[in-house]
Amino acid sequence: MGVTYFKRFRMEVSLTDPLFAIGQLPSDYRLVAWEDTDVAAHSEVKFRSFCYEIDANVFPCLGDREGCQRLMGEIARRESFVPQATWLLQYHGGGLGRSENCGTIQGIVDSSGMGSLQNVGVTPLHRGRGLGTHLMYQSLLGFREIGLQRAALEVTAQNLGAVRLYERLGFRRVKTVYKVAEVAYA
């Protein structure tokens, strides 16, 4: 094990300006608003979205099912939790005959009174379809609904796809931070 520092960007967006344009959600998908019974569903999607990604090194709980369950439970129990900014994405296609949970996003209000997006995740088989954009849009609308004027997130700098997505959606880098993590070296 060794100590590594991961560069992360804090990015912010105004909620008073018009939000980014968004197309139709693909017909095989639907967004599901938060319900108190959804902790396990969000946890499993969070695990499947992050377990093989760099963020599982930065935040080891994301690489572990129990860790994701614990994290999601902690988020949902916070006084600052925003159900209106917390969404699950389901897939209903492919002849499955049932739905498959494949995306998640959570929202809280941070200590400065700003909306804070948590753990935007889409499982690997469903990436590249603009689904993360739909999750972000719904979450930002939820923050607006409760009267917030700004929203923020943090992203690992090495996650170039996510950084580009957030920039394309109007987020601007406002700060660079470093997160220390223990990483196993091969």
Backbone as ProteinMPNN parsed JSONL, in Angstrom:
{"seq_chain_A": "MGVTYFKRFRMEVSLTDPLFAIGQLPSDYRLVAWEDTDVAAHSEVKFRSFCYEIDANVFPCLGDREGCQRLMGEIARRESFVPQATWLLQYHGGGLGRSENCGTIQGIVDSSGMGSLQNVGVTPLHRGRGLGTHLMYQSLLGFREIGLQRAALEVTAQNLGAVRLYERLGFRRVKTVYKVAEVAYA", "coords_chain_A": {"N_chain_A": [[0.851, -1.182, 0.0], [0.436, 2.234, -0.681], [0.608, 5.804, -0.377], [-1.306, 8.028, -2.251], [-1.989, 11.026, -4.011], [-4.894, 12.389, -5.228], [-5.915, 14.508, -7.739], [-8.564, 16.745, -7.744], [-11.38, 18.467, -9.07], [-13.361, 21.142, -8.02], [-16.459, 22.055, -9.121], [-18.845, 24.416, -10.294], [-22.206, 25.589, -10.948], [-24.608, 27.968, -12.06], [-27.936, 28.203, -10.94], [-29.791, 30.01, -11.538], [-29.552, 30.916, -14.065], [-30.582, 29.928, -17.42], [-30.905, 26.391, -17.754], [-28.888, 23.862, -19.363], [-29.632, 22.698, -22.694], [-31.667, 19.886, -23.373], [-32.274, 16.721, -24.797], [-34.78, 14.249, -25.713], [-35.316, 11.68, -23.337], [-34.101, 8.462, -23.976], [-36.467, 6.058, -25.19], [-36.54, 3.554, -23.917], [-35.842, 3.995, -21.33], [-36.426, 5.289, -18.01], [-36.832, 7.889, -15.597], [-36.791, 7.765, -12.095], [-38.258, 9.094, -9.315], [-37.035, 9.862, -5.998], [-37.676, 7.612, -3.337], [-38.157, 6.574, 0.018], [-37.647, 3.872, 0.244], [-35.697, 3.27, -1.57], [-32.956, 3.038, -1.026], [-31.344, 0.675, -1.195], [-31.486, 0.094, -3.953], [-30.287, 2.395, -5.141], [-27.785, 2.109, -3.97], [-26.773, -0.299, -5.068], [-26.62, 0.369, -7.804], [-24.8, 2.434, -7.628], [-22.527, 1.013, -6.757], [-22.124, -0.753, -9.013], [-21.618, 1.165, -10.933], [-19.239, 2.422, -10.148], [-17.303, 0.575, -9.213], [-15.106, -0.379, -10.742], [-13.823, 1.887, -11.471], [-11.769, 4.888, -11.355], [-12.583, 6.411, -9.174], [-13.171, 4.569, -7.201], [-10.724, 4.063, -6.147], [-10.097, 6.531, -5.071], [-12.18, 6.926, -3.282], [-12.614, 4.417, -1.361], [-14.975, 3.113, -0.446], [-16.698, 3.087, -2.599], [-15.949, 0.982, -4.137], [-16.959, -1.261, -3.022], [-19.694, -3.274, -2.16], [-21.017, -3.236, 0.367], [-19.915, -0.903, 1.374], [-20.979, 0.996, -0.394], [-23.667, 0.72, 0.249], [-23.659, 1.571, 2.904], [-22.735, 4.244, 2.528], [-24.826, 5.316, 0.917], [-26.961, 5.084, 2.674], [-26.099, 6.844, 4.681], [-26.108, 9.287, 3.266], [-28.863, 9.531, 2.651], [-29.955, 9.797, 5.192], [-29.115, 12.24, 6.092], [-29.794, 15.504, 7.347], [-29.634, 17.457, 5.489], [-30.251, 16.275, 3.102], [-31.633, 16.103, -0.174], [-34.432, 15.083, -1.468], [-35.752, 15.776, -3.876], [-33.695, 16.172, -5.643], [-32.609, 13.759, -6.109], [-32.3, 10.885, -7.928], [-33.173, 7.871, -9.665], [-32.292, 5.838, -12.389], [-33.891, 3.827, -14.747], [-33.853, 0.998, -16.926], [-35.891, -0.347, -19.436], [-35.862, -2.014, -21.617], [-34.81, -4.29, -24.25], [-36.15, -6.711, -24.109], [-36.288, -7.703, -21.54], [-38.413, -7.971, -19.77], [-38.617, -6.965, -17.311], [-37.563, -4.267, -15.149], [-34.33, -2.681, -15.14], [-32.156, -1.251, -12.926], [-30.017, 1.406, -13.629], [-28.743, 3.851, -13.34], [-27.82, 6.597, -11.186], [-28.155, 9.394, -8.98], [-27.547, 11.716, -6.403], [-28.617, 14.34, -4.206], [-27.602, 16.9, -1.965], [-27.697, 19.615, 0.404], [-25.025, 21.703, 0.814], [-22.72, 22.955, 3.372], [-22.547, 25.66, 2.816], [-24.966, 26.343, 1.825], [-25.44, 25.636, -0.758], [-26.482, 23.612, -3.534], [-25.373, 20.282, -3.72], [-24.134, 17.914, -5.795], [-24.023, 14.434, -5.676], [-22.21, 11.533, -6.341], [-22.75, 10.83, -9.233], [-23.735, 8.403, -11.313], [-23.62, 5.991, -13.937], [-24.209, 2.783, -15.056], [-21.766, 0.654, -16.673], [-22.691, -0.668, -19.149], [-24.638, 1.031, -20.063], [-23.662, 3.477, -20.695], [-22.728, 6.401, -22.648], [-25.034, 7.251, -23.892], [-26.146, 9.624, -23.235], [-27.382, 9.592, -20.79], [-26.39, 10.315, -18.266], [-26.511, 13.067, -18.503], [-29.27, 13.497, -18.436], [-29.835, 12.632, -15.818], [-28.379, 14.574, -14.383], [-29.736, 16.929, -15.153], [-32.34, 16.549, -14.088], [-31.701, 16.465, -11.385], [-30.624, 19.031, -10.946], [-32.916, 20.55, -11.491], [-34.386, 19.746, -9.283], [-32.934, 20.955, -7.2], [-33.414, 23.615, -7.857], [-36.16, 23.671, -7.435], [-36.362, 23.716, -4.656], [-35.452, 26.19, -4.171], [-32.716, 26.848, -4.42], [-29.784, 28.601, -5.584], [-27.335, 27.977, -6.686], [-25.277, 25.212, -7.699], [-22.99, 22.543, -7.009], [-20.23, 20.274, -7.558], [-17.766, 17.701, -7.091], [-15.061, 16.365, -8.932], [-12.864, 13.826, -9.997], [-9.857, 14.682, -11.476], [-8.618, 13.033, -13.387], [-10.724, 11.707, -14.515], [-11.628, 12.214, -17.298], [-13.805, 12.103, -19.118], [-16.039, 12.646, -17.498], [-15.34, 15.201, -16.54], [-15.371, 16.676, -18.944], [-18.082, 16.345, -19.637], [-19.373, 17.735, -17.51], [-18.383, 20.312, -17.916], [-19.452, 20.845, -20.444], [-22.099, 21.005, -19.711], [-22.241, 23.396, -18.465], [-20.948, 23.773, -16.039], [-18.329, 25.235, -14.146], [-14.886, 25.226, -13.347], [-13.875, 25.95, -10.1], [-12.13, 25.54, -8.093], [-9.233, 23.674, -7.146], [-8.6, 20.688, -5.543], [-6.94, 18.305, -3.424], [-7.118, 14.909, -2.814], [-6.193, 12.597, -0.488], [-5.316, 9.184, -0.637], [-5.042, 5.727, 0.179], [-3.491, 3.4, -1.818], [-3.244, 0.245, -3.347], [-0.293, -0.982, -4.64], [0.84, -2.653, -7.55]], "CA_chain_A": [[0.0, 0.0, 0.0], [1.138, 3.502, -0.711], [-0.247, 6.984, -0.359], [-1.403, 8.751, -3.517], [-2.832, 12.216, -3.982], [-5.712, 12.512, -6.423], [-6.334, 15.87, -8.049], [-10.008, 16.84, -7.97], [-11.886, 19.801, -9.362], [-14.682, 21.571, -7.558], [-17.097, 22.746, -10.244], [-20.118, 25.014, -9.903], [-23.094, 26.081, -11.996], [-25.701, 28.814, -11.602], [-29.282, 27.663, -11.147], [-30.658, 31.124, -11.918], [-29.45, 30.994, -15.522], [-31.236, 28.776, -18.063], [-30.129, 25.157, -17.765], [-28.496, 23.35, -20.674], [-30.673, 22.048, -23.493], [-31.656, 18.433, -23.216], [-33.171, 16.019, -25.714], [-35.663, 13.255, -25.117], [-34.75, 10.483, -22.724], [-34.41, 7.307, -24.838], [-37.761, 5.482, -24.813], [-36.381, 2.365, -23.075], [-35.393, 4.424, -20.005], [-37.27, 6.229, -17.274], [-36.29, 8.437, -14.367], [-37.639, 7.425, -10.959], [-38.036, 10.008, -8.191], [-36.629, 9.248, -4.734], [-38.568, 7.092, -2.305], [-37.352, 6.106, 1.157], [-37.336, 2.45, 0.079], [-34.762, 3.137, -2.691], [-31.544, 3.036, -0.615], [-30.648, -0.504, -1.74], [-31.39, 0.222, -5.413], [-29.251, 3.393, -5.416], [-26.504, 1.542, -3.53], [-26.312, -1.293, -6.042], [-26.226, 1.078, -9.027], [-23.57, 3.153, -7.277], [-21.448, 0.018, -6.78], [-21.873, -1.199, -10.386], [-21.113, 2.306, -11.707], [-17.934, 2.906, -9.707], [-16.391, -0.43, -8.646], [-13.888, -0.536, -11.544], [-13.43, 3.23, -11.9], [-10.752, 5.54, -10.531], [-13.155, 6.906, -7.925], [-13.115, 3.512, -6.19], [-9.426, 4.24, -5.487], [-10.165, 7.779, -4.325], [-13.134, 6.664, -2.203], [-12.695, 2.951, -1.355], [-16.329, 2.6, -0.217], [-17.366, 2.933, -3.892], [-15.524, -0.284, -4.713], [-17.431, -2.311, -2.127], [-21.163, -3.214, -2.05], [-21.401, -2.791, 1.715], [-19.507, 0.494, 1.483], [-21.974, 1.791, -1.126], [-24.896, 0.668, 1.05], [-23.427, 2.452, 4.06], [-22.674, 5.614, 2.027], [-26.158, 5.747, 0.486], [-27.755, 5.251, 3.897], [-25.657, 8.086, 5.336], [-26.593, 10.411, 2.465], [-30.323, 9.621, 2.783], [-30.319, 10.181, 6.561], [-28.682, 13.606, 6.391], [-30.806, 16.551, 7.408], [-29.464, 18.268, 4.279], [-30.6, 15.455, 1.934], [-32.65, 16.718, -1.033], [-35.094, 14.039, -2.26], [-36.105, 16.29, -5.203], [-32.485, 16.163, -6.472], [-32.114, 12.383, -6.034], [-33.01, 10.141, -8.972], [-32.733, 6.558, -10.117], [-32.579, 5.637, -13.808], [-34.218, 2.431, -15.035], [-33.917, 0.539, -18.315], [-37.03, -1.247, -19.62], [-35.792, -2.549, -22.977], [-34.059, -5.521, -24.474], [-36.945, -7.915, -23.867], [-36.03, -8.222, -20.195], [-39.648, -8.266, -19.055], [-38.509, -6.302, -15.999], [-36.698, -3.089, -15.232], [-32.958, -2.784, -14.626], [-31.645, 0.026, -12.432], [-28.733, 1.596, -14.311], [-28.185, 5.177, -13.111], [-28.144, 7.175, -9.885], [-27.62, 10.694, -8.594], [-28.11, 12.179, -5.15], [-28.389, 15.744, -3.919], [-27.654, 17.416, -0.602], [-27.348, 21.023, 0.517], [-23.754, 21.75, 1.551], [-22.67, 23.885, 4.508], [-22.675, 27.042, 2.349], [-26.313, 26.523, 1.304], [-25.415, 25.352, -2.194], [-26.782, 22.235, -3.887], [-24.167, 19.485, -3.95], [-24.412, 16.659, -6.487], [-23.256, 13.331, -5.12], [-22.151, 10.207, -6.964], [-23.45, 10.676, -10.51], [-23.237, 7.146, -11.853], [-24.347, 5.197, -14.918], [-23.506, 1.508, -15.177], [-20.991, 0.614, -17.921], [-23.426, -1.066, -20.356], [-25.613, 2.059, -20.447], [-22.964, 4.743, -20.922], [-22.628, 6.884, -24.019], [-26.368, 7.502, -24.434], [-26.645, 10.891, -22.695], [-28.184, 9.336, -19.596], [-25.852, 11.139, -17.185], [-27.045, 14.415, -18.718], [-30.654, 13.491, -17.943], [-29.771, 12.58, -14.353], [-27.925, 15.894, -13.917], [-30.806, 17.895, -15.407], [-33.389, 16.339, -13.088], [-31.177, 16.833, -10.078], [-30.541, 20.493, -10.89], [-34.291, 21.024, -11.348], [-34.759, 19.514, -7.882], [-32.33, 22.025, -6.391], [-34.183, 24.836, -8.167], [-37.482, 23.522, -6.823], [-36.313, 24.098, -3.243], [-35.031, 27.582, -4.096], [-31.271, 27.07, -4.44], [-29.323, 29.404, -6.711], [-26.101, 27.419, -7.25], [-25.0, 23.803, -7.412], [-21.574, 22.201, -7.143], [-19.821, 18.878, -7.482], [-16.326, 17.464, -7.204], [-14.766, 15.307, -9.894], [-11.461, 13.478, -10.103], [-9.328, 15.282, -12.708], [-8.3, 11.977, -14.346], [-11.963, 11.241, -15.118], [-11.778, 13.22, -18.353], [-15.15, 12.068, -19.667], [-16.933, 13.351, -16.574], [-14.967, 16.625, -16.54], [-15.889, 17.246, -20.195], [-19.539, 16.386, -19.532], [-19.782, 18.819, -16.61], [-18.081, 21.587, -18.587], [-20.441, 20.993, -21.512], [-23.377, 21.322, -19.078], [-22.175, 24.737, -17.894], [-20.178, 23.832, -14.789], [-17.014, 25.862, -14.256], [-13.936, 24.899, -12.27], [-13.677, 27.071, -9.181], [-11.101, 25.208, -7.103], [-8.586, 22.378, -7.261], [-8.304, 20.108, -4.233], [-6.242, 17.027, -3.503], [-7.639, 13.902, -1.898], [-5.191, 11.57, -0.21], [-5.892, 7.85, -0.556], [-4.107, 4.602, 0.175], [-3.712, 2.593, -3.009], [-2.367, -0.939, -3.437], [0.561, -0.971, -5.839], [1.122, -3.993, -8.06]], "C_chain_A": [[0.888, 1.232, 0.0], [0.129, 4.639, -0.729], [-0.164, 7.692, -1.706], [-2.309, 9.955, -3.313], [-3.571, 12.305, -5.305], [-6.17, 13.954, -6.571], [-7.827, 15.844, -8.377], [-10.394, 18.285, -8.224], [-13.231, 19.996, -8.671], [-15.242, 22.413, -8.695], [-18.465, 23.238, -9.79], [-20.892, 25.477, -11.132], [-24.181, 26.938, -11.34], [-27.028, 28.12, -11.885], [-30.268, 28.767, -11.509], [-30.615, 31.36, -13.426], [-30.227, 29.825, -16.13], [-30.31, 27.55, -18.008], [-29.82, 24.763, -19.202], [-29.69, 22.708, -21.378], [-30.545, 20.536, -23.346], [-32.657, 17.82, -24.19], [-34.078, 15.067, -24.952], [-34.855, 12.141, -24.469], [-35.076, 9.317, -23.647], [-35.623, 6.54, -24.294], [-37.667, 4.241, -23.916], [-35.994, 2.703, -21.634], [-36.444, 5.289, -19.339], [-36.559, 6.655, -15.995], [-37.295, 8.195, -13.248], [-37.262, 8.335, -9.795], [-37.729, 9.22, -6.917], [-37.83, 8.791, -3.91], [-37.68, 6.529, -1.208], [-36.942, 4.643, 1.044], [-36.256, 2.203, -0.978], [-33.281, 3.063, -2.309], [-30.788, 1.874, -1.253], [-30.468, -0.394, -3.255], [-30.307, 1.231, -5.789], [-27.869, 2.837, -5.062], [-25.932, 0.576, -4.557], [-25.868, -0.62, -7.339], [-24.926, 1.834, -8.79], [-22.382, 2.18, -7.341], [-21.111, -0.383, -8.217], [-21.31, -0.084, -11.268], [-19.661, 2.634, -11.388], [-16.905, 1.832, -9.349], [-15.1, -0.604, -9.439], [-13.349, 0.804, -12.045], [-12.41, 3.826, -10.931], [-11.303, 6.018, -9.195], [-13.219, 5.841, -6.835], [-11.75, 3.498, -5.492], [-9.442, 5.473, -4.592], [-11.056, 7.603, -3.099], [-13.374, 5.154, -2.159], [-14.097, 2.385, -1.125], [-17.063, 2.369, -1.537], [-16.987, 1.625, -4.589], [-16.03, -1.49, -3.947], [-18.95, -2.183, -1.963], [-21.605, -2.697, -0.684], [-21.045, -1.324, 1.925], [-20.497, 1.412, 0.777], [-23.291, 1.834, -0.357], [-24.785, 1.622, 2.241], [-23.445, 3.926, 3.627], [-24.061, 6.117, 1.645], [-27.057, 5.953, 1.691], [-27.406, 6.539, 4.619], [-26.173, 9.314, 4.589], [-28.094, 10.616, 2.712], [-30.767, 10.056, 4.177], [-29.925, 11.608, 6.919], [-29.868, 14.559, 6.441], [-30.795, 17.374, 6.118], [-29.771, 17.504, 2.986], [-31.732, 16.116, 1.156], [-33.289, 15.62, -1.899], [-35.415, 14.493, -3.686], [-34.918, 16.269, -6.162], [-31.859, 14.767, -6.533], [-32.968, 11.509, -6.947], [-32.344, 8.804, -9.255], [-33.12, 6.461, -11.59], [-32.811, 4.152, -14.033], [-34.28, 2.192, -16.536], [-35.04, -0.488, -18.416], [-37.011, -1.907, -20.992], [-35.136, -3.899, -23.041], [-34.827, -6.79, -24.187], [-36.732, -8.51, -22.494], [-37.299, -8.644, -19.47], [-39.655, -7.68, -17.646], [-37.596, -5.095, -16.168], [-35.322, -3.401, -14.648], [-32.536, -1.389, -14.19], [-30.244, 0.232, -13.003], [-28.13, 2.988, -14.139], [-28.643, 5.727, -11.779], [-27.512, 8.552, -9.749], [-28.292, 11.074, -7.283], [-27.769, 13.647, -4.963], [-28.48, 16.037, -2.438], [-27.409, 18.922, -0.679], [-26.083, 21.079, 1.347], [-23.792, 22.839, 2.618], [-22.794, 25.348, 4.097], [-24.071, 27.327, 1.773], [-26.43, 26.295, -0.191], [-25.797, 23.883, -2.413], [-25.493, 21.502, -4.199], [-24.57, 18.149, -4.555], [-23.464, 15.586, -5.963], [-23.328, 12.119, -6.047], [-23.027, 10.05, -8.2], [-22.894, 9.408, -11.151], [-24.184, 6.514, -12.851], [-23.543, 3.917, -15.105], [-22.879, 1.383, -16.574], [-21.779, 0.274, -19.193], [-24.378, 0.011, -20.871], [-24.968, 3.422, -20.696], [-22.971, 5.125, -22.4], [-23.964, 7.175, -24.676], [-26.965, 8.816, -23.925], [-27.44, 10.751, -21.413], [-27.709, 10.138, -18.387], [-26.355, 12.573, -17.273], [-28.473, 14.51, -18.187], [-30.688, 13.442, -16.413], [-29.392, 13.953, -13.786], [-29.051, 16.924, -14.037], [-31.887, 17.775, -14.333], [-32.933, 16.761, -11.7], [-31.103, 18.349, -9.918], [-31.936, 21.118, -10.796], [-34.773, 20.847, -9.914], [-34.176, 20.569, -6.956], [-33.072, 23.346, -6.615], [-35.527, 24.826, -7.44], [-37.477, 23.94, -5.35], [-35.693, 25.489, -3.059], [-33.536, 27.85, -4.085], [-30.859, 27.818, -5.704], [-28.054, 28.874, -7.37], [-26.01, 25.951, -6.866], [-23.534, 23.535, -7.691], [-21.393, 20.687, -7.127], [-18.303, 18.843, -7.446], [-16.126, 16.281, -8.13], [-13.257, 15.074, -9.909], [-10.94, 13.923, -11.469], [-9.032, 14.235, -13.782], [-9.538, 11.429, -15.051], [-12.363, 12.239, -16.204], [-13.179, 13.253, -18.965], [-16.134, 12.838, -18.797], [-16.622, 14.843, -16.555], [-15.529, 17.306, -17.786], [-17.414, 17.363, -20.16], [-19.969, 17.583, -18.679], [-19.496, 20.187, -17.227], [-19.106, 21.866, -19.687], [-21.807, 21.404, -20.949], [-23.358, 22.663, -18.355], [-21.453, 24.861, -16.572], [-18.814, 24.441, -15.074], [-16.159, 25.469, -13.064], [-13.734, 26.135, -11.394], [-12.544, 26.804, -8.187], [-10.514, 23.841, -7.444], [-8.238, 21.913, -5.86], [-7.58, 18.787, -4.456], [-6.774, 16.111, -2.425], [-6.576, 12.838, -1.731], [-5.91, 10.217, -0.063], [-4.781, 6.83, -0.514], [-4.471, 3.705, -0.999], [-2.746, 1.425, -3.003], [-1.582, -0.843, -4.735], [0.86, -2.398, -6.253], [2.618, -4.187, -8.221]], "O_chain_A": [[1.955, 1.251, 0.612], [-1.044, 4.452, -1.055], [0.926, 7.924, -2.231], [-3.268, 9.908, -2.543], [-2.958, 12.299, -6.373], [-6.738, 14.541, -5.649], [-8.288, 15.031, -9.177], [-9.807, 19.208, -7.66], [-14.112, 19.138, -8.728], [-14.602, 23.35, -9.173], [-19.153, 22.578, -9.012], [-20.325, 25.721, -12.197], [-24.613, 26.669, -10.219], [-27.213, 27.524, -12.946], [-31.443, 28.497, -11.758], [-31.542, 31.939, -13.993], [-30.505, 28.842, -15.443], [-29.098, 27.662, -18.192], [-30.426, 25.279, -20.141], [-30.631, 22.24, -20.737], [-29.447, 19.995, -23.212], [-33.754, 18.345, -24.379], [-34.135, 15.077, -23.722], [-33.83, 11.715, -25.0], [-36.225, 9.186, -24.069], [-35.779, 6.393, -23.082], [-38.631, 3.915, -23.224], [-35.836, 1.804, -20.808], [-37.249, 5.938, -20.006], [-35.797, 5.895, -15.398], [-38.497, 8.394, -13.425], [-36.117, 8.353, -9.344], [-38.117, 8.059, -6.782], [-38.844, 9.482, -3.804], [-36.574, 6.061, -1.477], [-35.982, 4.221, 1.689], [-35.929, 1.05, -1.26], [-32.428, 3.029, -3.196], [-29.702, 2.072, -1.798], [-29.413, -0.75, -3.78], [-29.489, 0.953, -6.666], [-26.898, 3.075, -5.781], [-24.744, 0.63, -4.876], [-24.847, -0.998, -7.912], [-24.054, 1.866, -9.658], [-21.347, 2.506, -7.922], [-19.943, -0.358, -8.605], [-20.606, -0.357, -12.24], [-18.924, 3.08, -12.268], [-15.728, 2.157, -9.193], [-14.077, -0.95, -8.849], [-12.512, 0.841, -12.947], [-12.219, 3.32, -9.825], [-10.586, 6.034, -8.195], [-13.312, 6.18, -5.655], [-11.626, 2.985, -4.38], [-8.878, 5.468, -3.498], [-10.726, 8.074, -2.01], [-14.258, 4.659, -2.858], [-14.381, 1.274, -1.571], [-17.966, 1.535, -1.592], [-17.655, 1.217, -5.54], [-15.589, -2.614, -4.186], [-19.444, -1.097, -1.658], [-22.466, -1.822, -0.595], [-21.787, -0.588, 2.575], [-20.822, 2.484, 1.287], [-23.955, 2.87, -0.317], [-25.71, 2.379, 2.535], [-24.086, 4.757, 4.271], [-24.433, 7.232, 2.011], [-27.838, 6.904, 1.724], [-28.286, 7.246, 5.109], [-26.626, 10.274, 5.212], [-28.539, 11.738, 2.953], [-31.848, 10.625, 4.328], [-30.359, 12.129, 7.946], [-30.82, 14.43, 5.671], [-31.821, 17.917, 5.709], [-29.571, 18.035, 1.893], [-32.68, 16.631, 1.75], [-32.747, 15.266, -2.946], [-35.359, 13.684, -4.613], [-35.111, 16.342, -7.376], [-30.714, 14.613, -6.958], [-34.181, 11.399, -6.774], [-31.133, 8.635, -9.105], [-34.175, 6.957, -11.986], [-32.032, 3.316, -13.573], [-34.697, 3.055, -17.308], [-35.136, -1.392, -17.587], [-38.062, -2.322, -21.481], [-34.932, -4.565, -22.027], [-34.222, -7.851, -24.035], [-36.968, -9.701, -22.294], [-37.275, -9.563, -18.651], [-40.601, -7.885, -16.885], [-36.944, -4.93, -17.199], [-35.175, -4.264, -13.784], [-32.556, -0.451, -14.987], [-29.384, -0.641, -12.884], [-27.095, 3.279, -14.739], [-29.716, 5.377, -11.289], [-26.466, 8.831, -10.334], [-29.471, 10.787, -7.077], [-26.77, 14.14, -5.487], [-29.331, 15.489, -1.738], [-26.967, 19.435, -1.707], [-26.054, 20.564, 2.465], [-24.784, 23.558, 2.746], [-23.11, 26.196, 4.932], [-24.327, 28.429, 1.289], [-27.405, 26.712, -0.816], [-25.481, 23.02, -1.593], [-24.615, 22.043, -4.871], [-25.257, 17.349, -3.92], [-22.262, 15.81, -5.827], [-24.413, 11.736, -6.483], [-23.944, 9.229, -8.213], [-21.713, 9.35, -11.493], [-25.398, 6.497, -12.647], [-22.327, 3.967, -15.292], [-23.399, 1.939, -17.541], [-21.538, 0.892, -20.23], [-24.872, -0.086, -21.995], [-25.672, 4.414, -20.888], [-23.19, 4.289, -23.277], [-24.029, 7.331, -25.895], [-28.143, 9.094, -24.151], [-28.106, 11.696, -20.991], [-28.52, 10.589, -17.578], [-26.596, 13.219, -16.253], [-28.837, 15.503, -17.556], [-31.487, 14.139, -15.789], [-30.005, 14.431, -12.832], [-29.283, 17.702, -13.112], [-32.299, 18.772, -13.741], [-33.701, 17.345, -10.935], [-31.477, 18.887, -8.876], [-32.118, 22.113, -10.093], [-35.488, 21.7, -9.388], [-34.848, 21.027, -6.032], [-33.323, 24.095, -5.671], [-35.968, 25.843, -6.903], [-38.474, 24.461, -4.85], [-35.44, 25.916, -1.932], [-33.117, 28.964, -3.772], [-31.492, 27.693, -6.753], [-27.727, 29.271, -8.489], [-26.573, 25.506, -5.867], [-22.911, 24.214, -8.507], [-22.286, 19.935, -6.735], [-17.64, 19.839, -7.736], [-16.902, 15.325, -8.124], [-12.474, 16.021, -9.841], [-11.519, 13.578, -12.499], [-9.179, 14.52, -14.97], [-9.417, 10.757, -16.075], [-13.313, 13.005, -16.045], [-13.682, 14.327, -19.295], [-16.963, 13.594, -19.305], [-17.538, 15.665, -16.553], [-16.101, 18.392, -17.694], [-17.971, 18.367, -20.604], [-20.835, 18.355, -19.087], [-20.288, 21.116, -17.071], [-19.569, 22.997, -19.838], [-22.583, 22.074, -21.631], [-24.336, 23.034, -17.706], [-21.354, 25.963, -16.032], [-18.219, 24.188, -16.122], [-16.634, 25.389, -11.931], [-13.457, 27.225, -11.893], [-12.059, 27.721, -7.524], [-11.206, 22.966, -7.963], [-7.647, 22.66, -5.08], [-7.611, 18.226, -5.551], [-6.868, 16.496, -1.259], [-6.113, 12.248, -2.707], [-6.971, 10.128, 0.554], [-3.713, 7.03, -1.092], [-5.625, 3.303, -1.15], [-1.566, 1.589, -2.691], [-2.158, -0.645, -5.805], [1.105, -3.257, -5.406], [3.06, -5.256, -8.642]]}, "name": "protein", "num_of_chains": 1, "seq": "MGVTYFKRFRMEVSLTDPLFAIGQLPSDYRLVAWEDTDVAAHSEVKFRSFCYEIDANVFPCLGDREGCQRLMGEIARRESFVPQATWLLQYHGGGLGRSENCGTIQGIVDSSGMGSLQNVGVTPLHRGRGLGTHLMYQSLLGFREIGLQRAALEVTAQNLGAVRLYERLGFRRVKTVYKVAEVAYA"}
